[in-house]
């Protein structure tokens, strides 16, 4: 039985969240190729992030939680 390797996992937020192309193409994280740590550049004024909007903030986004397992919501 083959197990998934780290290389098989999504390496960017837009892949993990399966962002629609029309949203992804306007996304600052996608444009700057910072999908591994998008929460550092997405701010309250940077609305339009699929995960931020869908999950009401980075702290609630499953991509953020996957990459920050020790961080708890305030």
PQR file of N, CA, C, O and H, with PARSE charges and radii, in Angstrom:
ATOM      1  N   UNK A   1       0.850  -1.180   0.000 -0.4000 1.5000
ATOM      2  CA  UNK A   1       0.000   0.000   0.000 -0.0000 2.0000
ATOM      3  C   UNK A   1       0.892   1.239   0.000  0.5500 1.7000
ATOM      4  O   UNK A   1       1.766   1.375   0.856 -0.5500 1.4000
ATOM      5  N   UNK A   2       0.676   2.135  -0.952 -0.4000 1.5000
ATOM      6  CA  UNK A   2       1.464   3.357  -1.056 -0.0000 2.0000
ATOM      7  C   UNK A   2       0.880   4.420  -0.138  0.5500 1.7000
ATOM      8  O   UNK A   2      -0.337   4.563  -0.018 -0.5500 1.4000
ATOM      9  H   UNK A   2      -0.033   2.023  -1.647  0.4000 1.0000
ATOM     10  N   UNK A   3       1.759   5.152   0.496 -0.4000 1.5000
ATOM     11  CA  UNK A   3       1.318   6.250   1.337 -0.0000 2.0000
ATOM     12  C   UNK A   3       1.664   7.558   0.645  0.5500 1.7000
ATOM     13  O   UNK A   3       2.646   7.645  -0.091 -0.5500 1.4000
ATOM     14  H   UNK A   3       2.748   5.036   0.399  0.4000 1.0000
ATOM     15  N   UNK A   4       0.854   8.562   0.886 -0.4000 1.5000
ATOM     16  CA  UNK A   4       1.091   9.872   0.281 -0.0000 2.0000
ATOM     17  C   UNK A   4       2.325  10.503   0.903  0.5500 1.7000
ATOM     18  O   UNK A   4       2.516  10.461   2.118 -0.5500 1.4000
ATOM     19  H   UNK A   4       0.056   8.492   1.484  0.4000 1.0000
ATOM     20  N   UNK A   5       3.146  11.078   0.068 -0.4000 1.5000
ATOM     21  CA  UNK A   5       4.337  11.754   0.559 -0.0000 2.0000
ATOM     22  C   UNK A   5       4.048  13.239   0.716  0.5500 1.7000
ATOM     23  O   UNK A   5       3.018  13.736   0.260 -0.5500 1.4000
ATOM     24  H   UNK A   5       2.991  11.112  -0.920  0.4000 1.0000
ATOM     25  N   UNK A   6       4.962  13.935   1.362 -0.4000 1.5000
ATOM     26  CA  UNK A   6       4.824  15.374   1.559 -0.0000 2.0000
ATOM     27  C   UNK A   6       4.713  16.091   0.211  0.5500 1.7000
ATOM     28  O   UNK A   6       4.005  17.091   0.089 -0.5500 1.4000
ATOM     29  H   UNK A   6       5.798  13.531   1.733  0.4000 1.0000
ATOM     30  N   UNK A   7       5.418  15.571  -0.800 -0.4000 1.5000
ATOM     31  CA  UNK A   7       5.372  16.186  -2.121 -0.0000 2.0000
ATOM     32  C   UNK A   7       3.994  16.071  -2.774  0.5500 1.7000
ATOM     33  O   UNK A   7       3.650  16.878  -3.638 -0.5500 1.4000
ATOM     34  H   UNK A   7       5.993  14.759  -0.701  0.4000 1.0000
ATOM     35  N   UNK A   8       3.205  15.074  -2.368 -0.4000 1.5000
ATOM     36  CA  UNK A   8       1.876  14.876  -2.931 -0.0000 2.0000
ATOM     37  C   UNK A   8       0.837  15.820  -2.318  0.5500 1.7000
ATOM     38  O   UNK A   8      -0.242  16.011  -2.880 -0.5500 1.4000
ATOM     39  H   UNK A   8       3.484  14.418  -1.667  0.4000 1.0000
ATOM     40  N   UNK A   9       1.162  16.402  -1.179 -0.4000 1.5000
ATOM     41  CA  UNK A   9       0.230  17.296  -0.497 -0.0000 2.0000
ATOM     42  C   UNK A   9       0.263  18.674  -1.149  0.5500 1.7000
ATOM     43  O   UNK A   9       1.288  19.068  -1.705 -0.5500 1.4000
ATOM     44  H   UNK A   9       2.039  16.247  -0.723  0.4000 1.0000
ATOM     45  N   UNK A  10      -0.849  19.413  -1.087 -0.4000 1.5000
ATOM     46  CA  UNK A  10      -0.842  20.782  -1.604 -0.0000 2.0000
ATOM     47  C   UNK A  10       0.228  21.611  -0.891  0.5500 1.7000
ATOM     48  O   UNK A  10       0.391  21.516   0.325 -0.5500 1.4000
ATOM     49  H   UNK A  10      -1.681  19.093  -0.635  0.4000 1.0000
ATOM     50  N   UNK A  11       0.942  22.409  -1.649 -0.4000 1.5000
ATOM     51  CA  UNK A  11       2.001  23.239  -1.085 -0.0000 2.0000
ATOM     52  C   UNK A  11       1.605  24.716  -1.011  0.5500 1.7000
ATOM     53  O   UNK A  11       2.358  25.541  -0.493 -0.5500 1.4000
ATOM     54  H   UNK A  11       0.810  22.486  -2.637  0.4000 1.0000
ATOM     55  N   UNK A  12       0.422  25.041  -1.532 -0.4000 1.5000
ATOM     56  CA  UNK A  12      -0.060  26.418  -1.533 -0.0000 2.0000
ATOM     57  C   UNK A  12      -1.527  26.461  -1.137  0.5500 1.7000
ATOM     58  O   UNK A  12      -2.277  25.506  -1.339 -0.5500 1.4000
ATOM     59  H   UNK A  12      -0.190  24.371  -1.953  0.4000 1.0000
ATOM     60  N   UNK A  13      -1.911  27.592  -0.571 -0.4000 1.5000
ATOM     61  CA  UNK A  13      -3.288  27.756  -0.101 -0.0000 2.0000
ATOM     62  C   UNK A  13      -4.293  27.569  -1.220  0.5500 1.7000
ATOM     63  O   UNK A  13      -5.317  26.916  -1.020 -0.5500 1.4000
ATOM     64  H   UNK A  13      -1.302  28.368  -0.407  0.4000 1.0000
ATOM     65  N   UNK A  14      -4.024  28.128  -2.399 -0.4000 1.5000
ATOM     66  CA  UNK A  14      -4.984  28.049  -3.508 -0.0000 2.0000
ATOM     67  C   UNK A  14      -5.197  26.619  -3.983  0.5500 1.7000
ATOM     68  O   UNK A  14      -6.272  26.292  -4.486 -0.5500 1.4000
ATOM     69  H   UNK A  14      -3.192  28.659  -2.561  0.4000 1.0000
ATOM     70  N   UNK A  15      -4.195  25.766  -3.834 -0.4000 1.5000
ATOM     71  CA  UNK A  15      -4.350  24.353  -4.181 -0.0000 2.0000
ATOM     72  C   UNK A  15      -5.162  23.638  -3.094  0.5500 1.7000
ATOM     73  O   UNK A  15      -6.088  22.882  -3.390 -0.5500 1.4000
ATOM     74  H   UNK A  15      -3.322  26.031  -3.426  0.4000 1.0000
ATOM     75  N   UNK A  16      -4.804  23.887  -1.855 -0.4000 1.5000
ATOM     76  CA  UNK A  16      -5.468  23.252  -0.723 -0.0000 2.0000
ATOM     77  C   UNK A  16      -6.948  23.606  -0.685  0.5500 1.7000
ATOM     78  O   UNK A  16      -7.792  22.737  -0.465 -0.5500 1.4000
ATOM     79  H   UNK A  16      -4.052  24.501  -1.614  0.4000 1.0000
ATOM     80  N   UNK A  17      -7.264  24.872  -0.898 -0.4000 1.5000
ATOM     81  CA  UNK A  17      -8.643  25.357  -0.828 -0.0000 2.0000
ATOM     82  C   UNK A  17      -9.382  25.231  -2.158  0.5500 1.7000
ATOM     83  O   UNK A  17     -10.582  25.499  -2.232 -0.5500 1.4000
ATOM     84  H   UNK A  17      -6.579  25.578  -1.076  0.4000 1.0000
ATOM     85  N   UNK A  18      -8.669  24.826  -3.203 -0.4000 1.5000
ATOM     86  CA  UNK A  18      -9.243  24.702  -4.537 -0.0000 2.0000
ATOM     87  C   UNK A  18      -9.942  25.998  -4.948  0.5500 1.7000
ATOM     88  O   UNK A  18     -11.108  26.000  -5.343 -0.5500 1.4000
ATOM     89  H   UNK A  18      -7.695  24.609  -3.142  0.4000 1.0000
ATOM     90  N   UNK A  19      -9.204  27.084  -4.843 -0.4000 1.5000
ATOM     91  CA  UNK A  19      -9.760  28.403  -5.153 -0.0000 2.0000
ATOM     92  C   UNK A  19     -10.187  28.494  -6.611  0.5500 1.7000
ATOM     93  O   UNK A  19      -9.474  28.026  -7.500 -0.5500 1.4000
ATOM     94  H   UNK A  19      -8.256  27.082  -4.522  0.4000 1.0000
ATOM     95  N   UNK A  20     -11.327  29.083  -6.854 -0.4000 1.5000
ATOM     96  CA  UNK A  20     -11.755  29.309  -8.239 -0.0000 2.0000
ATOM     97  C   UNK A  20     -10.752  30.225  -8.956  0.5500 1.7000
ATOM     98  O   UNK A  20     -10.219  31.156  -8.351 -0.5500 1.4000
ATOM     99  H   UNK A  20     -11.906  29.462  -6.133  0.4000 1.0000
ATOM    100  N   UNK A  21     -10.500  29.965 -10.221 -0.4000 1.5000
ATOM    101  CA  UNK A  21      -9.506  30.734 -10.982 -0.0000 2.0000
ATOM    102  C   UNK A  21      -9.735  32.232 -10.931  0.5500 1.7000
ATOM    103  O   UNK A  21      -8.782  32.998 -10.786 -0.5500 1.4000
ATOM    104  H   UNK A  21     -10.933  29.209 -10.713  0.4000 1.0000
ATOM    105  N   UNK A  22     -10.984  32.663 -11.048 -0.4000 1.5000
ATOM    106  CA  UNK A  22     -11.260  34.105 -11.071 -0.0000 2.0000
ATOM    107  C   UNK A  22     -10.907  34.774  -9.744  0.5500 1.7000
ATOM    108  O   UNK A  22     -10.578  35.960  -9.732 -0.5500 1.4000
ATOM    109  H   UNK A  22     -11.758  32.042 -11.166  0.4000 1.0000
ATOM    110  N   UNK A  23     -10.966  34.062  -8.651 -0.4000 1.5000
ATOM    111  CA  UNK A  23     -10.556  34.592  -7.345 -0.0000 2.0000
ATOM    112  C   UNK A  23      -9.045  34.455  -7.196  0.5500 1.7000
ATOM    113  O   UNK A  23      -8.370  35.400  -6.787 -0.5500 1.4000
ATOM    114  H   UNK A  23     -11.234  33.098  -8.661  0.4000 1.0000
ATOM    115  N   UNK A  24      -8.525  33.297  -7.523 -0.4000 1.5000
ATOM    116  CA  UNK A  24      -7.093  33.027  -7.385 -0.0000 2.0000
ATOM    117  C   UNK A  24      -6.255  34.046  -8.159  0.5500 1.7000
ATOM    118  O   UNK A  24      -5.258  34.549  -7.640 -0.5500 1.4000
ATOM    119  H   UNK A  24      -9.073  32.530  -7.855  0.4000 1.0000
ATOM    120  N   UNK A  25      -6.650  34.349  -9.382 -0.4000 1.5000
ATOM    121  CA  UNK A  25      -5.864  35.248 -10.221 -0.0000 2.0000
ATOM    122  C   UNK A  25      -5.762  36.662  -9.655  0.5500 1.7000
ATOM    123  O   UNK A  25      -4.814  37.382  -9.970 -0.5500 1.4000
ATOM    124  H   UNK A  25      -7.460  33.941  -9.803  0.4000 1.0000
ATOM    125  N   UNK A  26      -6.718  37.068  -8.829 -0.4000 1.5000
ATOM    126  CA  UNK A  26      -6.703  38.396  -8.199 -0.0000 2.0000
ATOM    127  C   UNK A  26      -6.049  38.378  -6.815  0.5500 1.7000
ATOM    128  O   UNK A  26      -5.844  39.427  -6.204 -0.5500 1.4000
ATOM    129  H   UNK A  26      -7.488  36.484  -8.573  0.4000 1.0000
ATOM    130  N   UNK A  27      -5.732  37.205  -6.340 -0.4000 1.5000
ATOM    131  CA  UNK A  27      -5.231  37.031  -4.971 -0.0000 2.0000
ATOM    132  C   UNK A  27      -3.770  37.455  -4.848  0.5500 1.7000
ATOM    133  O   UNK A  27      -2.932  37.061  -5.659 -0.5500 1.4000
ATOM    134  H   UNK A  27      -5.899  36.353  -6.836  0.4000 1.0000
ATOM    135  N   UNK A  28      -3.474  38.250  -3.843 -0.4000 1.5000
ATOM    136  CA  UNK A  28      -2.118  38.719  -3.590 -0.0000 2.0000
ATOM    137  C   UNK A  28      -1.170  37.565  -3.281  0.5500 1.7000
ATOM    138  O   UNK A  28      -0.021  37.584  -3.723 -0.5500 1.4000
ATOM    139  H   UNK A  28      -4.154  38.570  -3.184  0.4000 1.0000
ATOM    140  N   UNK A  29      -1.620  36.576  -2.543 -0.4000 1.5000
ATOM    141  CA  UNK A  29      -0.775  35.418  -2.228 -0.0000 2.0000
ATOM    142  C   UNK A  29      -0.403  34.661  -3.501  0.5500 1.7000
ATOM    143  O   UNK A  29       0.739  34.225  -3.649 -0.5500 1.4000
ATOM    144  H   UNK A  29      -2.553  36.561  -2.185  0.4000 1.0000
ATOM    145  N   UNK A  30      -1.349  34.503  -4.415 -0.4000 1.5000
ATOM    146  CA  UNK A  30      -1.078  33.829  -5.685 -0.0000 2.0000
ATOM    147  C   UNK A  30      -0.130  34.658  -6.543  0.5500 1.7000
ATOM    148  O   UNK A  30       0.833  34.132  -7.101 -0.5500 1.4000
ATOM    149  H   UNK A  30      -2.277  34.857  -4.295  0.4000 1.0000
ATOM    150  N   UNK A  31      -0.403  35.948  -6.646 -0.4000 1.5000
ATOM    151  CA  UNK A  31       0.418  36.830  -7.472 -0.0000 2.0000
ATOM    152  C   UNK A  31       1.869  36.868  -6.990  0.5500 1.7000
ATOM    153  O   UNK A  31       2.794  36.925  -7.801 -0.5500 1.4000
ATOM    154  H   UNK A  31      -1.185  36.376  -6.193  0.4000 1.0000
ATOM    155  N   UNK A  32       2.063  36.836  -5.686 -0.4000 1.5000
ATOM    156  CA  UNK A  32       3.414  36.910  -5.117 -0.0000 2.0000
ATOM    157  C   UNK A  32       4.007  35.533  -4.812  0.5500 1.7000
ATOM    158  O   UNK A  32       5.114  35.426  -4.285 -0.5500 1.4000
ATOM    159  H   UNK A  32       1.312  36.790  -5.028  0.4000 1.0000
ATOM    160  N   UNK A  33       3.255  34.482  -5.149 -0.4000 1.5000
ATOM    161  CA  UNK A  33       3.701  33.097  -4.910 -0.0000 2.0000
ATOM    162  C   UNK A  33       4.037  32.861  -3.436  0.5500 1.7000
ATOM    163  O   UNK A  33       5.076  32.292  -3.102 -0.5500 1.4000
ATOM    164  H   UNK A  33       2.355  34.569  -5.577  0.4000 1.0000
ATOM    165  N   UNK A  34       3.131  33.313  -2.564 -0.4000 1.5000
ATOM    166  CA  UNK A  34       3.290  33.161  -1.120 -0.0000 2.0000
ATOM    167  C   UNK A  34       2.173  32.315  -0.530  0.5500 1.7000
ATOM    168  O   UNK A  34       1.704  32.580   0.577 -0.5500 1.4000
ATOM    169  H   UNK A  34       2.287  33.776  -2.836  0.4000 1.0000
ATOM    170  N   UNK A  35       1.751  31.301  -1.266 -0.4000 1.5000
ATOM    171  CA  UNK A  35       0.651  30.453  -0.827 -0.0000 2.0000
ATOM    172  C   UNK A  35       0.980  29.538   0.319  0.5500 1.7000
ATOM    173  O   UNK A  35       0.076  28.947   0.910 -0.5500 1.4000
ATOM    174  H   UNK A  35       2.132  31.086  -2.165  0.4000 1.0000
ATOM    175  N   UNK A  36       2.258  29.401   0.657 -0.4000 1.5000
ATOM    176  CA  UNK A  36       2.616  28.551   1.800 -0.0000 2.0000
ATOM    177  C   UNK A  36       2.445  29.300   3.115  0.5500 1.7000
ATOM    178  O   UNK A  36       2.252  28.675   4.159 -0.5500 1.4000
ATOM    179  H   UNK A  36       2.991  29.882   0.177  0.4000 1.0000
ATOM    180  N   UNK A  37       2.511  30.621   3.081 -0.4000 1.5000
ATOM    181  CA  UNK A  37       2.360  31.446   4.288 -0.0000 2.0000
ATOM    182  C   UNK A  37       1.486  32.662   3.996  0.5500 1.7000
ATOM    183  O   UNK A  37       1.828  33.783   4.372 -0.5500 1.4000
ATOM    184  H   UNK A  37       2.668  31.128   2.233  0.4000 1.0000
ATOM    185  N   UNK A  38       0.375  32.440   3.335 -0.4000 1.5000
ATOM    186  CA  UNK A  38      -0.500  33.526   2.898 -0.0000 2.0000
ATOM    187  C   UNK A  38      -0.985  34.414   4.042  0.5500 1.7000
ATOM    188  O   UNK A  38      -1.235  35.600   3.827 -0.5500 1.4000
ATOM    189  H   UNK A  38       0.097  31.529   3.030  0.4000 1.0000
ATOM    190  N   UNK A  39      -1.123  33.876   5.237 -0.4000 1.5000
ATOM    191  CA  UNK A  39      -1.654  34.638   6.367 -0.0000 2.0000
ATOM    192  C   UNK A  39      -0.753  35.806   6.747  0.5500 1.7000
ATOM    193  O   UNK A  39      -1.197  36.714   7.450 -0.5500 1.4000
ATOM    194  H   UNK A  39      -0.920  32.912   5.412  0.4000 1.0000
ATOM    195  N   UNK A  40       0.496  35.806   6.304 -0.4000 1.5000
ATOM    196  CA  UNK A  40       1.385  36.931   6.588 -0.0000 2.0000
ATOM    197  C   UNK A  40       1.075  38.150   5.730  0.5500 1.7000
ATOM    198  O   UNK A  40       1.437  39.268   6.098 -0.5500 1.4000
ATOM    199  H   UNK A  40       0.857  35.069   5.734  0.4000 1.0000
ATOM    200  N   UNK A  41       0.417  37.956   4.601 -0.4000 1.5000
ATOM    201  CA  UNK A  41       0.146  39.093   3.718 -0.0000 2.0000
ATOM    202  C   UNK A  41      -1.333  39.425   3.592  0.5500 1.7000
ATOM    203  O   UNK A  41      -1.676  40.524   3.155 -0.5500 1.4000
ATOM    204  H   UNK A  41       0.123  37.048   4.302  0.4000 1.0000
ATOM    205  N   UNK A  42      -2.213  38.513   3.961 -0.4000 1.5000
ATOM    206  CA  UNK A  42      -3.647  38.779   3.873 -0.0000 2.0000
ATOM    207  C   UNK A  42      -4.064  39.570   5.114  0.5500 1.7000
ATOM    208  O   UNK A  42      -3.837  39.140   6.245 -0.5500 1.4000
ATOM    209  H   UNK A  42      -1.935  37.620   4.316  0.4000 1.0000
ATOM    210  N   UNK A  43      -4.666  40.712   4.886 -0.4000 1.5000
ATOM    211  CA  UNK A  43      -5.097  41.568   5.992 -0.0000 2.0000
ATOM    212  C   UNK A  43      -6.595  41.821   5.884  0.5500 1.7000
ATOM    213  O   UNK A  43      -7.251  41.403   4.930 -0.5500 1.4000
ATOM    214  H   UNK A  43      -4.850  41.061   3.967  0.4000 1.0000
ATOM    215  N   UNK A  44      -7.102  42.500   6.866 -0.4000 1.5000
ATOM    216  CA  UNK A  44      -8.521  42.847   6.876 -0.0000 2.0000
ATOM    217  C   UNK A  44      -8.904  43.589   5.595  0.5500 1.7000
ATOM    218  O   UNK A  44      -9.980  43.360   5.044 -0.5500 1.4000
ATOM    219  H   UNK A  44      -6.569  42.840   7.641  0.4000 1.0000
ATOM    220  N   UNK A  45      -8.033  44.470   5.126 -0.4000 1.5000
ATOM    221  CA  UNK A  45      -8.344  45.228   3.910 -0.0000 2.0000
ATOM    222  C   UNK A  45      -8.133  44.414   2.633  0.5500 1.7000
ATOM    223  O   UNK A  45      -8.577  44.819   1.559 -0.5500 1.4000
ATOM    224  H   UNK A  45      -7.158  44.655   5.574  0.4000 1.0000
ATOM    225  N   UNK A  46      -7.460  43.271   2.745 -0.4000 1.5000
ATOM    226  CA  UNK A  46      -7.177  42.404   1.594 -0.0000 2.0000
ATOM    227  C   UNK A  46      -8.320  41.416   1.405  0.5500 1.7000
ATOM    228  O   UNK A  46      -8.092  40.220   1.223 -0.5500 1.4000
ATOM    229  H   UNK A  46      -7.099  42.942   3.617  0.4000 1.0000
ATOM    230  N   UNK A  47      -9.519  41.907   1.446 -0.4000 1.5000
ATOM    231  CA  UNK A  47     -10.682  41.053   1.203 -0.0000 2.0000
ATOM    232  C   UNK A  47     -10.589  40.476  -0.200  0.5500 1.7000
ATOM    233  O   UNK A  47      -9.950  41.053  -1.080 -0.5500 1.4000
ATOM    234  H   UNK A  47      -9.704  42.879   1.594  0.4000 1.0000
ATOM    235  N   UNK A  48     -11.219  39.359  -0.397 -0.4000 1.5000
ATOM    236  CA  UNK A  48     -11.150  38.699  -1.682 -0.0000 2.0000
ATOM    237  C   UNK A  48     -10.384  37.397  -1.599  0.5500 1.7000
ATOM    238  O   UNK A  48     -10.397  36.608  -2.544 -0.5500 1.4000
ATOM    239  H   UNK A  48     -11.738  38.890   0.318  0.4000 1.0000
ATOM    240  N   UNK A  49      -9.720  37.162  -0.485 -0.4000 1.5000
ATOM    241  CA  UNK A  49      -9.062  35.877  -0.283 -0.0000 2.0000
ATOM    242  C   UNK A  49     -10.159  34.834  -0.057  0.5500 1.7000
ATOM    243  O   UNK A  49     -11.007  34.995   0.821 -0.5500 1.4000
ATOM    244  H   UNK A  49      -9.709  37.803   0.282  0.4000 1.0000
ATOM    245  N   UNK A  50     -10.133  33.790  -0.839 -0.4000 1.5000
ATOM    246  CA  UNK A  50     -11.170  32.761  -0.768 -0.0000 2.0000
ATOM    247  C   UNK A  50     -11.284  32.158   0.634  0.5500 1.7000
ATOM    248  O   UNK A  50     -12.383  32.058   1.179 -0.5500 1.4000
ATOM    249  H   UNK A  50      -9.444  33.660  -1.552  0.4000 1.0000
ATOM    250  N   UNK A  51     -10.159  31.758   1.212 -0.4000 1.5000
ATOM    251  CA  UNK A  51     -10.168  31.163   2.545 -0.0000 2.0000
ATOM    252  C   UNK A  51     -10.566  32.157   3.619  0.5500 1.7000
ATOM    253  O   UNK A  51     -11.343  31.831   4.517 -0.5500 1.4000
ATOM    254  H   UNK A  51      -9.266  31.840   0.769  0.4000 1.0000
ATOM    255  N   UNK A  52     -10.038  33.367   3.531 -0.4000 1.5000
ATOM    256  CA  UNK A  52     -10.349  34.407   4.518 -0.0000 2.0000
ATOM    257  C   UNK A  52     -11.843  34.697   4.520  0.5500 1.7000
ATOM    258  O   UNK A  52     -12.480  34.755   5.573 -0.5500 1.4000
ATOM    259  H   UNK A  52      -9.407  33.632   2.802  0.4000 1.0000
ATOM    260  N   UNK A  53     -12.386  34.878   3.329 -0.4000 1.5000
ATOM    261  CA  UNK A  53     -13.812  35.197   3.225 -0.0000 2.0000
ATOM    262  C   UNK A  53     -14.695  34.010   3.610  0.5500 1.7000
ATOM    263  O   UNK A  53     -15.684  34.175   4.325 -0.5500 1.4000
ATOM    264  H   UNK A  53     -11.869  34.831   2.475  0.4000 1.0000
ATOM    265  N   UNK A  54     -14.341  32.826   3.142 -0.4000 1.5000
ATOM    266  CA  UNK A  54     -15.169  31.640   3.394 -0.0000 2.0000
ATOM    267  C   UNK A  54     -15.179  31.240   4.868  0.5500 1.7000
ATOM    268  O   UNK A  54     -16.203  30.799   5.390 -0.5500 1.4000
ATOM    269  H   UNK A  54     -13.538  32.692   2.562  0.4000 1.0000
ATOM    270  N   UNK A  55     -14.033  31.395   5.536 -0.4000 1.5000
ATOM    271  CA  UNK A  55     -13.912  30.933   6.922 -0.0000 2.0000
ATOM    272  C   UNK A  55     -13.866  32.064   7.933  0.5500 1.7000
ATOM    273  O   UNK A  55     -13.560  31.843   9.105 -0.5500 1.4000
ATOM    274  H   UNK A  55     -13.201  31.753   5.112  0.4000 1.0000
ATOM    275  N   UNK A  56     -14.172  33.281   7.483 -0.4000 1.5000
ATOM    276  CA  UNK A  56     -14.246  34.440   8.364 -0.0000 2.0000
ATOM    277  C   UNK A  56     -12.914  34.709   9.069  0.5500 1.7000
ATOM    278  O   UNK A  56     -12.859  34.869  10.288 -0.5500 1.4000
ATOM    279  H   UNK A  56     -14.421  33.461   6.531  0.4000 1.0000
ATOM    280  N   UNK A  57     -11.858  34.754   8.283 -0.4000 1.5000
ATOM    281  CA  UNK A  57     -10.537  35.091   8.809 -0.0000 2.0000
ATOM    282  C   UNK A  57      -9.549  33.951   8.693  0.5500 1.7000
ATOM    283  O   UNK A  57      -9.917  32.780   8.604 -0.5500 1.4000
ATOM    284  H   UNK A  57     -11.903  34.624   7.293  0.4000 1.0000
ATOM    285  N   UNK A  58      -8.289  34.328   8.698 -0.4000 1.5000
ATOM    286  CA  UNK A  58      -7.219  33.333   8.563 -0.0000 2.0000
ATOM    287  C   UNK A  58      -7.223  32.330   9.713  0.5500 1.7000
ATOM    288  O   UNK A  58      -6.990  31.141   9.496 -0.5500 1.4000
ATOM    289  H   UNK A  58      -7.990  35.280   8.771  0.4000 1.0000
ATOM    290  N   UNK A  59      -7.477  32.784  10.899 -0.4000 1.5000
ATOM    291  CA  UNK A  59      -7.399  31.924  12.086 -0.0000 2.0000
ATOM    292  C   UNK A  59      -8.376  30.753  11.998  0.5500 1.7000
ATOM    293  O   UNK A  59      -8.156  29.718  12.627 -0.5500 1.4000
ATOM    294  H   UNK A  59      -7.666  33.750  11.075  0.4000 1.0000
ATOM    295  N   UNK A  60      -9.445  30.904  11.231 -0.4000 1.5000
ATOM    296  CA  UNK A  60     -10.449  29.844  11.078 -0.0000 2.0000
ATOM    297  C   UNK A  60     -10.251  28.995   9.821  0.5500 1.7000
ATOM    298  O   UNK A  60     -10.933  27.986   9.640 -0.5500 1.4000
ATOM    299  H   UNK A  60      -9.624  31.745  10.720  0.4000 1.0000
ATOM    300  N   UNK A  61      -9.332  29.394   8.963 -0.4000 1.5000
ATOM    301  CA  UNK A  61      -9.111  28.715   7.692 -0.0000 2.0000
ATOM    302  C   UNK A  61      -8.386  27.386   7.914  0.5500 1.7000
ATOM    303  O   UNK A  61      -7.419  27.340   8.674 -0.5500 1.4000
ATOM    304  H   UNK A  61      -8.778  30.214   9.110  0.4000 1.0000
ATOM    305  N   UNK A  62      -8.829  26.312   7.271 -0.4000 1.5000
ATOM    306  CA  UNK A  62      -8.184  25.015   7.448 -0.0000 2.0000
ATOM    307  C   UNK A  62      -6.728  24.999   6.968  0.5500 1.7000
ATOM    308  O   UNK A  62      -5.926  24.222   7.485 -0.5500 1.4000
ATOM    309  H   UNK A  62      -9.615  26.350   6.653  0.4000 1.0000
ATOM    310  N   UNK A  63      -6.373  25.835   5.994 -0.4000 1.5000
ATOM    311  CA  UNK A  63      -4.971  25.909   5.543 -0.0000 2.0000
ATOM    312  C   UNK A  63      -4.097  26.482   6.652  0.5500 1.7000
ATOM    313  O   UNK A  63      -3.013  25.966   6.924 -0.5500 1.4000
ATOM    314  H   UNK A  63      -7.025  26.466   5.574  0.4000 1.0000
ATOM    315  N   UNK A  64      -4.566  27.545   7.289 -0.4000 1.5000
ATOM    316  CA  UNK A  64      -3.840  28.140   8.411 -0.0000 2.0000
ATOM    317  C   UNK A  64      -3.711  27.129   9.548  0.5500 1.7000
ATOM    318  O   UNK A  64      -2.633  26.966  10.119 -0.5500 1.4000
ATOM    319  H   UNK A  64      -5.447  27.965   7.068  0.4000 1.0000
ATOM    320  N   UNK A  65      -4.804  26.457   9.873 -0.4000 1.5000
ATOM    321  CA  UNK A  65      -4.799  25.476  10.965 -0.0000 2.0000
ATOM    322  C   UNK A  65      -3.858  24.310  10.663  0.5500 1.7000
ATOM    323  O   UNK A  65      -3.177  23.817  11.562 -0.5500 1.4000
ATOM    324  H   UNK A  65      -5.680  26.590   9.409  0.4000 1.0000
ATOM    325  N   UNK A  66      -3.816  23.869   9.413 -0.4000 1.5000
ATOM    326  CA  UNK A  66      -2.934  22.767   9.031 -0.0000 2.0000
ATOM    327  C   UNK A  66      -1.474  23.151   9.238  0.5500 1.7000
ATOM    328  O   UNK A  66      -0.664  22.331   9.670 -0.5500 1.4000
ATOM    329  H   UNK A  66      -4.370  24.270   8.683  0.4000 1.0000
ATOM    330  N   UNK A  67      -1.147  24.388   8.930 -0.4000 1.5000
ATOM    331  CA  UNK A  67       0.237  24.855   9.009 -0.0000 2.0000
ATOM    332  C   UNK A  67       0.607  25.461  10.359  0.5500 1.7000
ATOM    333  O   UNK A  67       1.777  25.760  10.601 -0.5500 1.4000
ATOM    334  H   UNK A  67      -1.805  25.054   8.579  0.4000 1.0000
ATOM    335  N   UNK A  68      -0.358  25.643  11.228 -0.4000 1.5000
ATOM    336  CA  UNK A  68      -0.134  26.202  12.563 -0.0000 2.0000
ATOM    337  C   UNK A  68      -0.910  25.393  13.593  0.5500 1.7000
ATOM    338  O   UNK A  68      -1.789  25.934  14.263 -0.5500 1.4000
ATOM    339  H   UNK A  68      -1.308  25.400  11.032  0.4000 1.0000
ATOM    340  N   UNK A  69      -0.602  24.115  13.731 -0.4000 1.5000
ATOM    341  CA  UNK A  69      -1.425  23.238  14.576 -0.0000 2.0000
ATOM    342  C   UNK A  69      -1.441  23.625  16.058  0.5500 1.7000
ATOM    343  O   UNK A  69      -2.359  23.235  16.779 -0.5500 1.4000
ATOM    344  H   UNK A  69       0.112  23.675  13.186  0.4000 1.0000
ATOM    345  N   UNK A  70      -0.462  24.369  16.517 -0.4000 1.5000
ATOM    346  CA  UNK A  70      -0.405  24.749  17.924 -0.0000 2.0000
ATOM    347  C   UNK A  70      -1.085  26.081  18.214  0.5500 1.7000
ATOM    348  O   UNK A  70      -1.188  26.496  19.368 -0.5500 1.4000
ATOM    349  H   UNK A  70       0.284  24.686  15.931  0.4000 1.0000
ATOM    350  N   UNK A  71      -1.542  26.738  17.173 -0.4000 1.5000
ATOM    351  CA  UNK A  71      -2.175  28.063  17.326 -0.0000 2.0000
ATOM    352  C   UNK A  71      -3.659  27.891  17.555  0.5500 1.7000
ATOM    353  O   UNK A  71      -4.338  27.218  16.780 -0.5500 1.4000
ATOM    354  H   UNK A  71      -1.459  26.401  16.235  0.4000 1.0000
ATOM    355  N   UNK A  72      -4.160  28.489  18.604 -0.4000 1.5000
ATOM    356  CA  UNK A  72      -5.596  28.403  18.909 -0.0000 2.0000
ATOM    357  C   UNK A  72      -6.274  29.717  18.576  0.5500 1.7000
ATOM    358  O   UNK A  72      -5.672  30.786  18.672 -0.5500 1.4000
ATOM    359  H   UNK A  72      -3.609  29.036  19.234  0.4000 1.0000
ATOM    360  N   UNK A  73      -7.520  29.622  18.188 -0.4000 1.5000
ATOM    361  CA  UNK A  73      -8.301  30.827  17.914 -0.0000 2.0000
ATOM    362  C   UNK A  73      -8.477  31.621  19.194  0.5500 1.7000
ATOM    363  O   UNK A  73      -8.633  31.051  20.274 -0.5500 1.4000
ATOM    364  H   UNK A  73      -8.009  28.753  18.110  0.4000 1.0000
ATOM    365  N   UNK A  74      -8.452  32.963  19.065 -0.4000 1.5000
ATOM    366  CA  UNK A  74      -8.618  33.808  20.268 -0.0000 2.0000
ATOM    367  C   UNK A  74      -9.994  33.688  20.860  0.5500 1.7000
ATOM    368  O   UNK A  74     -10.291  34.330  21.867 -0.5500 1.4000
ATOM    369  H   UNK A  74      -8.326  33.426  18.187  0.4000 1.0000
TER
END
